[in-house]
């Protein structure tokens, strides 16, 4: 388990559950145990997935532009999340 604290706008990978292996972006921090995740496809901004932090593998990739929009109360669109996740996955697999 990673002990690094998760941040809004961070790339994470699910380590457990039916979504195991999928990449998500942290859209909100709930408490010390849970976060909300989005991927722009199955989990959209309107309905994020609530998941335990211990079931996530954090990556050192941060989507700063999306984070600024989320923290500023601006609307983040699902296509923006999808584009960011696609680019990050391609970089990680390369």
mmCIF file of the C-alpha atoms, coordinates in Angstrom:
data_MODEL
# 
_entry.id   MODEL 
# 
loop_
_atom_site.group_PDB 
_atom_site.id 
_atom_site.type_symbol 
_atom_site.label_atom_id 
_atom_site.label_alt_id 
_atom_site.label_comp_id 
_atom_site.label_asym_id 
_atom_site.label_entity_id 
_atom_site.label_seq_id 
_atom_site.pdbx_PDB_ins_code 
_atom_site.Cartn_x 
_atom_site.Cartn_y 
_atom_site.Cartn_z 
_atom_site.occupancy 
_atom_site.B_iso_or_equiv 
_atom_site.pdbx_formal_charge 
_atom_site.auth_seq_id 
_atom_site.auth_comp_id 
_atom_site.auth_asym_id 
_atom_site.auth_atom_id 
_atom_site.pdbx_PDB_model_num 
ATOM 1  C CA . UNK A 1 1  ? 0.000   0.000  0.000   1.00 0.00 ? 1  UNK A CA 1 
ATOM 2  C CA . UNK A 1 2  ? 1.231   3.453  -0.864  1.00 0.00 ? 2  UNK A CA 1 
ATOM 3  C CA . UNK A 1 3  ? 1.542   5.801  2.079   1.00 0.00 ? 3  UNK A CA 1 
ATOM 4  C CA . UNK A 1 4  ? 1.680   8.924  -0.059  1.00 0.00 ? 4  UNK A CA 1 
ATOM 5  C CA . UNK A 1 5  ? -1.416  11.048 0.442   1.00 0.00 ? 5  UNK A CA 1 
ATOM 6  C CA . UNK A 1 6  ? -3.747  11.207 -2.525  1.00 0.00 ? 6  UNK A CA 1 
ATOM 7  C CA . UNK A 1 7  ? -4.596  14.582 -4.043  1.00 0.00 ? 7  UNK A CA 1 
ATOM 8  C CA . UNK A 1 8  ? -7.448  15.884 -6.159  1.00 0.00 ? 8  UNK A CA 1 
ATOM 9  C CA . UNK A 1 9  ? -6.487  15.533 -9.817  1.00 0.00 ? 9  UNK A CA 1 
ATOM 10 C CA . UNK A 1 10 ? -4.111  12.612 -9.250  1.00 0.00 ? 10 UNK A CA 1 
ATOM 11 C CA . UNK A 1 11 ? -3.952  9.512  -11.438 1.00 0.00 ? 11 UNK A CA 1 
ATOM 12 C CA . UNK A 1 12 ? -4.666  6.260  -9.591  1.00 0.00 ? 12 UNK A CA 1 
ATOM 13 C CA . UNK A 1 13 ? -5.087  2.605  -10.562 1.00 0.00 ? 13 UNK A CA 1 
ATOM 14 C CA . UNK A 1 14 ? -7.602  0.302  -8.918  1.00 0.00 ? 14 UNK A CA 1 
ATOM 15 C CA . UNK A 1 15 ? -6.035  -2.694 -7.163  1.00 0.00 ? 15 UNK A CA 1 
ATOM 16 C CA . UNK A 1 16 ? -9.243  -4.437 -6.087  1.00 0.00 ? 16 UNK A CA 1 
ATOM 17 C CA . UNK A 1 17 ? -12.846 -4.951 -7.099  1.00 0.00 ? 17 UNK A CA 1 
ATOM 18 C CA . UNK A 1 18 ? -14.546 -5.408 -10.436 1.00 0.00 ? 18 UNK A CA 1 
ATOM 19 C CA . UNK A 1 19 ? -12.723 -2.336 -11.759 1.00 0.00 ? 19 UNK A CA 1 
ATOM 20 C CA . UNK A 1 20 ? -9.287  -3.802 -10.923 1.00 0.00 ? 20 UNK A CA 1 
ATOM 21 C CA . UNK A 1 21 ? -6.591  -2.512 -13.275 1.00 0.00 ? 21 UNK A CA 1 
ATOM 22 C CA . UNK A 1 22 ? -8.592  0.509  -14.468 1.00 0.00 ? 22 UNK A CA 1 
ATOM 23 C CA . UNK A 1 23 ? -7.215  4.017  -14.239 1.00 0.00 ? 23 UNK A CA 1 
ATOM 24 C CA . UNK A 1 24 ? -9.114  6.851  -12.583 1.00 0.00 ? 24 UNK A CA 1 
ATOM 25 C CA . UNK A 1 25 ? -8.625  10.446 -11.538 1.00 0.00 ? 25 UNK A CA 1 
ATOM 26 C CA . UNK A 1 26 ? -9.291  11.494 -7.944  1.00 0.00 ? 26 UNK A CA 1 
ATOM 27 C CA . UNK A 1 27 ? -12.141 14.020 -8.129  1.00 0.00 ? 27 UNK A CA 1 
ATOM 28 C CA . UNK A 1 28 ? -12.621 14.601 -4.393  1.00 0.00 ? 28 UNK A CA 1 
ATOM 29 C CA . UNK A 1 29 ? -11.293 13.522 -1.021  1.00 0.00 ? 29 UNK A CA 1 
ATOM 30 C CA . UNK A 1 30 ? -14.021 12.235 1.310   1.00 0.00 ? 30 UNK A CA 1 
ATOM 31 C CA . UNK A 1 31 ? -12.104 11.439 4.503   1.00 0.00 ? 31 UNK A CA 1 
ATOM 32 C CA . UNK A 1 32 ? -9.020  9.536  5.627   1.00 0.00 ? 32 UNK A CA 1 
ATOM 33 C CA . UNK A 1 33 ? -10.434 6.279  4.234   1.00 0.00 ? 33 UNK A CA 1 
ATOM 34 C CA . UNK A 1 34 ? -12.382 7.153  1.053   1.00 0.00 ? 34 UNK A CA 1 
ATOM 35 C CA . UNK A 1 35 ? -12.011 9.175  -2.159  1.00 0.00 ? 35 UNK A CA 1 
ATOM 36 C CA . UNK A 1 36 ? -14.236 9.832  -5.175  1.00 0.00 ? 36 UNK A CA 1 
ATOM 37 C CA . UNK A 1 37 ? -12.968 8.650  -8.569  1.00 0.00 ? 37 UNK A CA 1 
ATOM 38 C CA . UNK A 1 38 ? -13.946 9.454  -12.152 1.00 0.00 ? 38 UNK A CA 1 
ATOM 39 C CA . UNK A 1 39 ? -12.846 8.146  -15.536 1.00 0.00 ? 39 UNK A CA 1 
ATOM 40 C CA . UNK A 1 40 ? -15.147 10.075 -17.871 1.00 0.00 ? 40 UNK A CA 1 
ATOM 41 C CA . UNK A 1 41 ? -16.684 6.868  -19.257 1.00 0.00 ? 41 UNK A CA 1 
ATOM 42 C CA . UNK A 1 42 ? -18.241 4.498  -16.732 1.00 0.00 ? 42 UNK A CA 1 
ATOM 43 C CA . UNK A 1 43 ? -17.756 6.897  -13.831 1.00 0.00 ? 43 UNK A CA 1 
ATOM 44 C CA . UNK A 1 44 ? -18.690 10.375 -14.921 1.00 0.00 ? 44 UNK A CA 1 
ATOM 45 C CA . UNK A 1 45 ? -18.326 13.654 -13.059 1.00 0.00 ? 45 UNK A CA 1 
ATOM 46 C CA . UNK A 1 46 ? -22.017 13.598 -12.077 1.00 0.00 ? 46 UNK A CA 1 
ATOM 47 C CA . UNK A 1 47 ? -21.714 10.152 -10.497 1.00 0.00 ? 47 UNK A CA 1 
ATOM 48 C CA . UNK A 1 48 ? -18.201 9.464  -9.184  1.00 0.00 ? 48 UNK A CA 1 
ATOM 49 C CA . UNK A 1 49 ? -17.192 6.156  -7.613  1.00 0.00 ? 49 UNK A CA 1 
ATOM 50 C CA . UNK A 1 50 ? -16.549 6.104  -3.878  1.00 0.00 ? 50 UNK A CA 1 
ATOM 51 C CA . UNK A 1 51 ? -13.595 3.821  -3.172  1.00 0.00 ? 51 UNK A CA 1 
ATOM 52 C CA . UNK A 1 52 ? -11.330 3.019  -0.256  1.00 0.00 ? 52 UNK A CA 1 
ATOM 53 C CA . UNK A 1 53 ? -7.830  4.471  -0.488  1.00 0.00 ? 53 UNK A CA 1 
ATOM 54 C CA . UNK A 1 54 ? -6.274  1.114  0.426   1.00 0.00 ? 54 UNK A CA 1 
ATOM 55 C CA . UNK A 1 55 ? -7.669  -0.374 -2.794  1.00 0.00 ? 55 UNK A CA 1 
ATOM 56 C CA . UNK A 1 56 ? -5.849  2.196  -4.937  1.00 0.00 ? 56 UNK A CA 1 
ATOM 57 C CA . UNK A 1 57 ? -2.349  2.366  -6.327  1.00 0.00 ? 57 UNK A CA 1 
ATOM 58 C CA . UNK A 1 58 ? -1.273  5.991  -6.606  1.00 0.00 ? 58 UNK A CA 1 
ATOM 59 C CA . UNK A 1 59 ? 0.743   7.236  -9.571  1.00 0.00 ? 59 UNK A CA 1 
ATOM 60 C CA . UNK A 1 60 ? 3.003   10.263 -9.667  1.00 0.00 ? 60 UNK A CA 1 
ATOM 61 C CA . UNK A 1 61 ? 0.891   11.881 -12.381 1.00 0.00 ? 61 UNK A CA 1 
ATOM 62 C CA . UNK A 1 62 ? -1.141  14.968 -11.556 1.00 0.00 ? 62 UNK A CA 1 
ATOM 63 C CA . UNK A 1 63 ? -3.616  16.722 -13.835 1.00 0.00 ? 63 UNK A CA 1 
ATOM 64 C CA . UNK A 1 64 ? -2.991  20.241 -12.551 1.00 0.00 ? 64 UNK A CA 1 
ATOM 65 C CA . UNK A 1 65 ? -5.350  22.005 -14.972 1.00 0.00 ? 65 UNK A CA 1 
ATOM 66 C CA . UNK A 1 66 ? -8.254  19.732 -13.971 1.00 0.00 ? 66 UNK A CA 1 
ATOM 67 C CA . UNK A 1 67 ? -7.338  20.101 -10.302 1.00 0.00 ? 67 UNK A CA 1 
ATOM 68 C CA . UNK A 1 68 ? -7.433  23.888 -10.562 1.00 0.00 ? 68 UNK A CA 1 
ATOM 69 C CA . UNK A 1 69 ? -10.845 23.741 -12.207 1.00 0.00 ? 69 UNK A CA 1 
ATOM 70 C CA . UNK A 1 70 ? -12.223 21.386 -9.528  1.00 0.00 ? 70 UNK A CA 1 
ATOM 71 C CA . UNK A 1 71 ? -10.855 23.475 -6.662  1.00 0.00 ? 71 UNK A CA 1 
ATOM 72 C CA . UNK A 1 72 ? -12.070 26.680 -8.302  1.00 0.00 ? 72 UNK A CA 1 
ATOM 73 C CA . UNK A 1 73 ? -15.617 25.346 -8.581  1.00 0.00 ? 73 UNK A CA 1 
ATOM 74 C CA . UNK A 1 74 ? -15.532 25.298 -12.368 1.00 0.00 ? 74 UNK A CA 1 
ATOM 75 C CA . UNK A 1 75 ? -17.121 22.543 -14.432 1.00 0.00 ? 75 UNK A CA 1 
ATOM 76 C CA . UNK A 1 76 ? -14.855 19.701 -15.487 1.00 0.00 ? 76 UNK A CA 1 
ATOM 77 C CA . UNK A 1 77 ? -16.243 17.838 -18.477 1.00 0.00 ? 77 UNK A CA 1 
ATOM 78 C CA . UNK A 1 78 ? -16.048 14.080 -18.947 1.00 0.00 ? 78 UNK A CA 1 
ATOM 79 C CA . UNK A 1 79 ? -14.190 14.444 -22.244 1.00 0.00 ? 79 UNK A CA 1 
ATOM 80 C CA . UNK A 1 80 ? -11.421 16.371 -20.452 1.00 0.00 ? 80 UNK A CA 1 
ATOM 81 C CA . UNK A 1 81 ? -11.034 13.539 -17.950 1.00 0.00 ? 81 UNK A CA 1 
ATOM 82 C CA . UNK A 1 82 ? -11.011 10.921 -20.739 1.00 0.00 ? 82 UNK A CA 1 
ATOM 83 C CA . UNK A 1 83 ? -8.335  12.815 -22.698 1.00 0.00 ? 83 UNK A CA 1 
ATOM 84 C CA . UNK A 1 84 ? -6.126  13.254 -19.628 1.00 0.00 ? 84 UNK A CA 1 
ATOM 85 C CA . UNK A 1 85 ? -6.433  9.585  -18.634 1.00 0.00 ? 85 UNK A CA 1 
ATOM 86 C CA . UNK A 1 86 ? -5.728  8.382  -22.179 1.00 0.00 ? 86 UNK A CA 1 
ATOM 87 C CA . UNK A 1 87 ? -2.570  10.480 -22.431 1.00 0.00 ? 87 UNK A CA 1 
ATOM 88 C CA . UNK A 1 88 ? -1.367  9.331  -19.007 1.00 0.00 ? 88 UNK A CA 1 
ATOM 89 C CA . UNK A 1 89 ? -1.989  5.658  -19.816 1.00 0.00 ? 89 UNK A CA 1 
ATOM 90 C CA . UNK A 1 90 ? -0.092  5.923  -23.097 1.00 0.00 ? 90 UNK A CA 1 
ATOM 91 C CA . UNK A 1 91 ? 2.858   7.537  -21.316 1.00 0.00 ? 91 UNK A CA 1 
ATOM 92 C CA . UNK A 1 92 ? 2.849   4.839  -18.646 1.00 0.00 ? 92 UNK A CA 1 
ATOM 93 C CA . UNK A 1 93 ? 2.704   1.976  -21.132 1.00 0.00 ? 93 UNK A CA 1 
ATOM 94 C CA . UNK A 1 94 ? 5.454   3.454  -23.335 1.00 0.00 ? 94 UNK A CA 1 
# 
